[in-house]
Amino acid sequence: MSFELFAAGRYLKAKRKGLFAVITTVIGILGVAVGVAAIITTLSVMNGFQHDIQQKIIGAQAHITVFGEMSAARYAKLEKEVLALPEVAATAPMIYGQAILTTHNRSLGIVLKGLDPDKEGNVNKLASSVTKGGWKPLPRKNDKTRPLPIIIGEELATNMGLWLGDDVVLISPQSVANDIGLMPKMKKFRVSGTLKTGYYEFDNTMAYLKLGDAADFLGLNGGVGGMEIRLRDMDAAEKVREKVRRLAGYSYSVRTFAQMNQTLFAALKLEKLVMFLILALIVLVAALNIASNLILLGTEKLRDIGIMRSLGATPGAIRRIFLWEGMLIATIGITLGVLLGLALCWAVATFSIVELPSDIYYISRVPVQVLWRDVVLTIAGSYVLCLLATIYPALSASKVNPVDAIRYG
């Protein structure tokens, strides 16, 4: 152990003059601990919500989506090439379009998706999201029209007042020529099921048709509107996207799930950064308490500083003693803060300390995900703030004149 660290440890354990000196030390330690614990807990909860939202999005979308009309033969060729990539686990055809859903004298613009029920489950979790009904048509007595089945989101069904077996009319933005002129294309469908992905934007704006029905309604003549791709590792989405782009050609748009929801993910990332900076102010206040404690220590130990200088201690050694003193206080506070933060995260994740209304958030407990990267960043940032706070007291103590310190200390 170096002389400076030994002296700092002795000063930390030694009895201080007056209650105020002890209180400032305790406040410095507890302030750092509370700040670190608050940062770790808050970031972990935000990570949990972000992970939960990401899982809901991936549950309704694929890792990579290729947009662009293609014939059945072109799709089969591209599918074979994409499946040959080692990172790709599965593919599925899809069709995206827009339509106006009309029922009960109410109309709403929706996003229409055509899919293959047998293959869609290979790239996402839409099949397990169906809450009522399914793809089986719901016939009625004396009903000769036999409308095709359509599945809609639960929120959309609630907002439009729809139930299983209700008929809806889809109006396509494409026009059809007839004797009168150009008329919008309309077709009747019957609600055969509802689904809930847990992500409001999907559940309130999406409707799903079988691939052939969607192709016919949107005028694709048996073709598809693109391809959905599920990867073995979704973190490799950006790298695989470039490979798929080269295979598909630049006439097609290839986007990852992160790009399709970049506004949402950017907002979550910014919110996390802002919360980190705000909570770091707690650690900053604690660091200022450490600085005041060291300044008080320098005043109390003025004679000791003079004696050490007269015995040969250099100004640099005095500076290092005070720096070690501040770092020891910071280390104790940060260690307590990390333990407290992890304990709080475990408690929030294990017990129903905070219950959420499941009809709004689709979850009943606060999600928590501890990322060790955030823990390490919190520890490093706290150390930096505490180190900066100790610089001035250390410099002041090192500039003390040994003669004056012994005479007036």
C-alpha positions as CSV (number, residue, x, y, z in Angstrom):
1,M,0.0,0.0,0.0
2,S,1.3,3.4,-1.0
3,F,1.9,6.1,1.6
4,E,-0.8,8.3,0.1
5,L,-3.5,5.5,0.2
6,F,-2.4,4.6,3.7
7,A,-2.8,8.1,5.0
8,A,-6.1,8.6,3.2
9,G,-7.5,5.4,4.8
10,R,-6.3,6.5,8.3
11,Y,-8.0,9.9,7.8
12,L,-11.2,8.3,6.7
13,K,-11.4,6.0,9.8
14,A,-10.1,8.6,12.2
15,K,-12.5,10.4,14.6
16,R,-13.4,13.8,13.3
17,K,-13.9,17.0,15.2
18,G,-17.5,17.9,15.6
19,L,-20.7,16.2,14.4
20,F,-20.9,18.3,11.2
21,A,-17.8,16.7,9.7
22,V,-19.2,13.2,10.3
23,I,-22.5,14.2,8.8
24,T,-21.0,15.6,5.6
25,T,-19.0,12.4,5.1
26,V,-22.2,10.2,5.6
27,I,-24.2,12.5,3.3
28,G,-21.5,12.3,0.7
29,I,-21.5,8.5,0.8
30,L,-25.3,8.2,0.9
31,G,-25.8,10.8,-1.8
32,V,-23.6,8.9,-4.2
33,A,-25.3,5.6,-3.3
34,V,-28.8,7.0,-3.8
35,G,-27.8,8.6,-7.1
36,V,-26.2,5.4,-8.5
37,A,-29.1,3.3,-7.3
38,A,-31.6,5.7,-8.9
39,I,-29.7,5.7,-12.2
40,I,-29.4,1.9,-12.4
41,T,-33.1,1.3,-11.4
42,T,-34.4,3.9,-13.8
43,L,-32.3,2.7,-16.8
44,S,-33.2,-0.9,-16.1
45,V,-37.0,-0.1,-16.1
46,M,-36.6,1.9,-19.3
47,N,-34.6,-1.0,-20.8
48,G,-37.5,-3.3,-19.8
49,F,-40.1,-1.2,-21.5
50,Q,-37.9,-0.8,-24.6
51,H,-37.4,-4.6,-24.7
52,D,-41.1,-5.3,-24.2
53,I,-42.0,-2.8,-27.0
54,Q,-39.4,-4.3,-29.3
55,Q,-40.7,-7.8,-28.7
56,K,-44.3,-6.7,-29.5
57,I,-43.1,-5.1,-32.7
58,I,-41.1,-8.2,-33.7
59,G,-44.1,-10.3,-32.8
60,A,-46.1,-8.4,-35.5
61,Q,-43.3,-7.8,-38.0
62,A,-40.4,-9.7,-39.4
63,H,-36.7,-8.9,-38.8
64,I,-36.3,-7.8,-42.5
65,T,-38.9,-6.9,-45.0
66,V,-38.5,-6.7,-48.8
67,F,-41.1,-4.3,-50.3
68,G,-41.9,-4.4,-54.0
69,E,-44.3,-6.2,-56.3
70,M,-43.0,-9.5,-57.8
71,S,-44.4,-12.4,-59.7
72,A,-44.8,-15.8,-58.2
73,A,-41.7,-17.0,-60.2
74,R,-39.6,-14.0,-59.1
75,Y,-40.6,-14.6,-55.5
76,A,-39.7,-18.3,-55.6
77,K,-36.3,-17.5,-57.1
78,L,-35.5,-14.8,-54.5
79,E,-36.8,-17.0,-51.7
80,K,-34.4,-19.8,-52.7
81,E,-31.5,-17.3,-52.7
82,V,-32.4,-15.7,-49.4
83,L,-32.9,-19.1,-47.6
84,A,-29.4,-20.0,-48.7
85,L,-27.9,-17.3,-46.5
86,P,-26.7,-18.9,-43.2
87,E,-28.2,-16.1,-41.1
88,V,-31.7,-16.6,-42.4
89,A,-34.1,-18.9,-40.6
90,A,-37.4,-18.5,-42.5
91,T,-39.2,-16.4,-45.1
92,A,-42.9,-15.7,-45.9
93,P,-44.7,-13.8,-48.7
94,M,-46.8,-10.8,-47.9
95,I,-48.7,-7.9,-49.4
96,Y,-49.1,-4.5,-47.9
97,G,-51.7,-2.0,-49.1
98,Q,-54.1,0.7,-47.9
99,A,-57.8,0.6,-47.8
100,I,-60.9,2.3,-46.3
101,L,-62.9,0.0,-44.0
102,T,-66.6,0.9,-43.9
103,T,-69.3,-0.5,-41.7
104,H,-72.3,0.7,-39.8
105,N,-72.1,4.1,-41.5
106,R,-68.5,4.5,-40.2
107,S,-65.3,4.6,-42.2
108,L,-61.7,4.5,-41.2
109,G,-58.4,4.3,-43.2
110,I,-56.4,1.1,-42.4
111,V,-53.3,-0.7,-43.4
112,L,-54.1,-4.0,-45.2
113,K,-51.8,-6.9,-45.0
114,G,-52.1,-10.1,-47.0
115,L,-50.4,-13.1,-45.7
116,D,-50.1,-16.9,-45.9
117,P,-51.4,-18.3,-42.6
118,D,-49.3,-21.4,-43.0
119,K,-46.0,-19.5,-43.4
120,E,-46.6,-16.3,-41.5
121,G,-46.0,-18.1,-38.2
122,N,-42.4,-18.8,-39.3
123,V,-41.4,-15.1,-39.3
124,N,-43.5,-13.6,-36.5
125,K,-46.0,-14.3,-33.8
126,L,-49.2,-13.1,-35.4
127,A,-50.7,-16.6,-35.3
128,S,-50.4,-16.7,-31.5
129,S,-51.8,-13.2,-31.2
130,V,-55.3,-14.2,-32.5
131,T,-57.7,-13.8,-29.5
132,K,-61.0,-14.8,-31.1
133,G,-62.0,-16.7,-34.2
134,G,-59.5,-17.5,-37.0
135,W,-59.3,-17.8,-40.7
136,K,-62.2,-20.2,-41.0
137,P,-65.1,-18.4,-42.7
138,L,-68.3,-17.7,-40.7
139,P,-71.2,-18.6,-42.9
140,R,-74.8,-17.5,-42.3
141,K,-78.1,-19.2,-43.1
142,N,-79.6,-18.1,-46.4
143,D,-76.5,-16.0,-47.1
144,K,-75.4,-16.7,-50.7
145,T,-72.7,-14.0,-50.9
146,R,-70.2,-15.9,-48.6
147,P,-67.9,-12.9,-47.9
148,L,-64.2,-13.7,-47.6
149,P,-62.7,-13.8,-44.1
150,I,-60.8,-10.8,-42.6
151,I,-59.0,-10.6,-39.2
152,I,-58.7,-7.2,-37.6
153,G,-57.0,-5.8,-34.5
154,E,-58.9,-5.8,-31.2
155,E,-58.6,-2.0,-30.9
156,L,-59.9,-1.5,-34.4
157,A,-62.8,-3.8,-33.7
158,T,-63.6,-1.9,-30.5
159,N,-63.4,1.5,-32.2
160,M,-65.6,0.5,-35.1
161,G,-68.1,-1.5,-33.0
162,L,-67.4,-4.8,-34.8
163,W,-68.0,-8.4,-33.7
164,L,-67.2,-11.8,-35.1
165,G,-69.5,-12.4,-38.1
166,D,-70.0,-8.7,-38.9
167,D,-69.7,-7.7,-42.6
168,V,-67.4,-4.9,-43.6
169,V,-66.7,-3.3,-47.0
170,L,-63.1,-2.5,-48.0
171,I,-62.6,0.3,-50.5
172,S,-59.4,0.2,-52.5
173,P,-57.7,3.5,-53.5
174,Q,-57.4,1.9,-57.0
175,S,-60.1,2.7,-59.4
176,V,-62.0,0.3,-61.7
177,A,-63.4,1.4,-65.1
178,N,-67.0,0.8,-65.9
179,D,-69.8,2.2,-68.0
180,I,-70.2,5.2,-65.7
181,G,-66.4,6.0,-65.5
182,L,-63.8,5.3,-62.9
183,M,-65.2,3.9,-59.7
184,P,-63.3,2.9,-56.5
185,K,-63.0,-0.8,-56.1
186,M,-65.1,-2.2,-53.3
187,K,-65.5,-5.7,-51.8
188,K,-67.3,-7.2,-48.9
189,F,-65.5,-9.2,-46.2
190,R,-66.7,-10.8,-43.0
191,V,-64.8,-10.5,-39.7
192,S,-63.7,-14.0,-38.8
193,G,-61.3,-13.2,-36.0
194,T,-59.5,-10.5,-33.9
195,L,-56.0,-10.3,-32.7
196,K,-54.0,-8.4,-30.2
197,T,-50.2,-7.9,-30.6
198,G,-50.0,-5.6,-27.6
199,Y,-48.8,-2.7,-29.7
200,Y,-51.6,-0.1,-30.0
201,E,-50.6,1.2,-33.4
202,F,-50.8,-2.2,-35.0
203,D,-54.0,-3.2,-33.2
204,N,-55.8,0.0,-34.1
205,T,-54.8,0.3,-37.8
206,M,-54.2,-3.2,-39.2
207,A,-56.4,-5.7,-41.0
208,Y,-55.3,-9.0,-42.4
209,L,-56.4,-11.0,-45.4
210,K,-55.3,-14.3,-46.9
211,L,-52.6,-13.7,-49.5
212,G,-54.7,-14.7,-52.5
213,D,-57.6,-12.5,-51.4
214,A,-55.4,-9.5,-50.8
215,A,-53.7,-10.0,-54.2
216,D,-57.1,-10.1,-55.9
217,F,-58.4,-7.0,-54.0
218,L,-55.3,-5.0,-54.7
219,G,-54.9,-6.1,-58.3
220,L,-51.6,-8.0,-58.1
221,N,-52.8,-10.8,-60.4
222,G,-51.5,-13.7,-58.3
223,G,-48.2,-12.0,-57.4
224,V,-47.0,-10.8,-54.0
225,G,-46.0,-7.5,-52.5
226,G,-42.8,-8.5,-51.0
227,M,-41.1,-10.9,-48.6
228,E,-40.7,-11.1,-44.8
229,I,-37.5,-12.6,-43.4
230,R,-36.7,-13.9,-39.9
231,L,-33.1,-14.2,-38.9
232,R,-31.4,-16.5,-36.4
233,D,-30.0,-13.5,-34.7
234,M,-31.9,-10.2,-35.0
235,D,-28.9,-8.2,-34.0
236,A,-27.4,-9.1,-37.4
237,A,-30.3,-7.5,-39.2
238,E,-28.4,-4.6,-40.7
239,K,-25.6,-6.8,-42.0
240,V,-28.0,-9.3,-43.6
241,R,-30.1,-6.4,-45.0
242,E,-27.2,-5.5,-47.3
243,K,-26.9,-9.1,-48.5
244,V,-30.6,-9.3,-49.2
245,R,-30.5,-5.9,-51.0
246,R,-27.9,-7.3,-53.4
247,L,-29.9,-10.4,-54.1
248,A,-33.2,-8.6,-54.6
249,G,-31.8,-5.7,-56.6
250,Y,-32.0,-2.0,-56.0
251,S,-35.5,-1.8,-57.5
252,Y,-36.8,-3.2,-54.2
253,S,-36.8,-1.6,-50.8
254,V,-35.2,-3.7,-48.0
255,R,-35.8,-2.5,-44.5
256,T,-35.1,-3.9,-41.0
257,F,-37.6,-3.7,-38.1
258,A,-35.5,-1.0,-36.6
259,Q,-35.7,1.2,-39.7
260,M,-39.5,0.7,-40.0
261,N,-39.9,1.9,-36.4
262,Q,-36.9,4.3,-36.2
263,T,-38.9,7.2,-34.8
264,L,-40.1,5.1,-31.9
265,F,-36.7,3.6,-31.1
266,A,-35.0,7.0,-31.5
267,A,-37.5,8.5,-29.0
268,L,-36.9,5.7,-26.5
269,K,-33.1,6.2,-26.8
270,L,-33.4,9.9,-26.3
271,E,-35.6,9.5,-23.3
272,K,-33.1,7.1,-21.8
273,L,-30.2,9.5,-22.3
274,V,-32.2,12.4,-20.9
275,M,-33.1,10.4,-17.8
276,F,-29.5,9.4,-17.3
277,L,-28.3,13.0,-17.4
278,I,-31.1,14.2,-15.1
279,L,-30.4,11.5,-12.5
280,A,-26.6,12.2,-12.8
281,L,-27.4,15.5,-11.1
282,I,-28.0,13.5,-7.9
283,V,-24.5,12.1,-8.1
284,L,-23.2,15.6,-8.9
285,V,-24.8,17.0,-5.7
286,A,-23.2,14.1,-3.7
287,A,-19.8,14.8,-5.3
288,L,-20.1,18.5,-4.2
289,N,-20.7,17.1,-0.7
290,I,-17.5,15.1,-1.0
291,A,-15.7,18.3,-2.0
292,S,-17.0,20.2,1.0
293,N,-16.0,17.3,3.2
294,L,-12.5,17.4,1.9
295,I,-12.2,21.1,2.3
296,L,-13.3,20.7,5.9
297,L,-10.8,17.9,6.3
298,G,-8.0,20.1,4.9
299,T,-8.9,22.8,7.5
300,E,-8.9,20.2,10.4
301,K,-5.7,18.5,9.4
302,L,-3.8,21.7,8.6
303,R,-1.1,21.0,11.2
304,D,-0.8,17.4,10.0
305,I,-0.2,18.6,6.5
306,G,2.5,20.9,7.7
307,I,4.2,18.1,9.6
308,M,4.1,15.8,6.6
309,R,5.5,18.5,4.4
310,S,8.3,19.2,6.8
311,L,9.1,15.5,6.9
312,G,9.6,15.4,3.2
313,A,6.2,14.9,1.7
314,T,5.9,16.6,-1.6
315,P,2.9,18.7,-2.8
316,G,2.1,15.9,-5.2
317,A,1.9,13.4,-2.3
318,I,-0.5,15.7,-0.4
319,R,-2.7,16.0,-3.5
320,R,-2.8,12.3,-3.9
321,I,-3.8,11.8,-0.3
322,F,-6.8,14.0,-0.8
323,L,-7.6,12.4,-4.1
324,W,-7.5,9.0,-2.5
325,E,-9.7,10.3,0.3
326,G,-12.3,11.4,-2.2
327,M,-12.1,8.2,-4.2
328,L,-12.5,6.0,-1.1
329,I,-15.7,7.9,-0.2
330,A,-16.9,7.6,-3.8
331,T,-16.0,3.8,-3.9
332,I,-18.0,3.1,-0.7
333,G,-21.0,5.1,-2.0
334,I,-20.9,3.6,-5.5
335,T,-20.6,0.1,-4.2
336,L,-23.6,0.6,-1.9
337,G,-25.5,2.3,-4.8
338,V,-24.9,-0.6,-7.2
339,L,-26.0,-3.2,-4.6
340,L,-29.0,-1.1,-3.7
341,G,-29.9,-0.5,-7.4
342,L,-29.7,-4.2,-8.2
343,A,-31.7,-5.1,-5.2
344,L,-34.4,-2.6,-6.2
345,C,-34.4,-4.0,-9.8
346,W,-34.9,-7.6,-8.4
347,A,-37.7,-6.5,-6.1
348,V,-39.6,-4.6,-8.8
349,A,-39.2,-7.6,-11.2
350,T,-40.1,-10.2,-8.6
351,F,-42.9,-8.5,-6.6
352,S,-45.9,-6.5,-7.7
353,I,-44.6,-3.3,-6.1
354,V,-46.0,-1.2,-9.0
355,E,-49.1,-2.7,-10.8
356,L,-50.0,-1.4,-14.2
357,P,-53.5,-1.4,-15.7
358,S,-53.2,-4.3,-18.2
359,D,-55.9,-2.8,-20.5
360,I,-53.6,0.2,-21.2
361,Y,-50.1,-1.2,-21.0
362,Y,-50.9,-4.9,-21.8
363,I,-48.7,-5.9,-18.9
364,S,-49.5,-6.0,-15.2
365,R,-45.9,-5.6,-13.9
366,V,-43.2,-3.1,-14.5
367,P,-40.7,-4.8,-16.9
368,V,-37.0,-4.7,-15.8
369,Q,-33.9,-5.5,-17.8
370,V,-30.5,-4.9,-16.2
371,L,-27.8,-4.2,-18.9
372,W,-24.3,-4.5,-17.5
373,R,-23.2,-1.9,-20.0
374,D,-25.4,0.6,-18.3
375,V,-24.2,-0.4,-14.9
376,V,-20.5,0.0,-15.9
377,L,-21.3,3.4,-17.6
378,T,-23.0,4.5,-14.4
379,I,-20.1,3.5,-12.3
380,A,-17.6,5.2,-14.6
381,G,-19.6,8.4,-14.8
382,S,-20.0,8.5,-11.0
383,Y,-16.3,8.1,-10.5
384,V,-15.5,10.9,-13.0
385,L,-17.9,13.3,-11.2
386,C,-16.4,12.4,-7.8
387,L,-12.9,12.8,-9.1
388,L,-13.6,16.2,-10.5
389,A,-15.1,17.3,-7.2
390,T,-11.9,16.3,-5.3
391,I,-9.5,18.3,-7.6
392,Y,-10.0,21.7,-6.0
393,P,-9.6,20.5,-2.3
394,A,-6.5,18.5,-3.3
395,L,-4.9,21.4,-5.0
396,S,-5.7,23.7,-2.1
397,A,-4.2,21.3,0.5
398,S,-1.0,20.9,-1.6
399,K,-0.4,24.6,-1.7
400,V,-0.3,25.0,2.1
401,N,2.9,26.5,3.5
402,P,4.4,24.0,6.0
403,V,5.7,26.7,8.3
404,D,2.4,28.5,8.5
405,A,0.5,25.2,8.8
406,I,2.5,24.2,11.9
407,R,2.5,27.6,13.4
408,Y,-1.3,28.4,12.9
409,G,-2.7,24.8,12.5
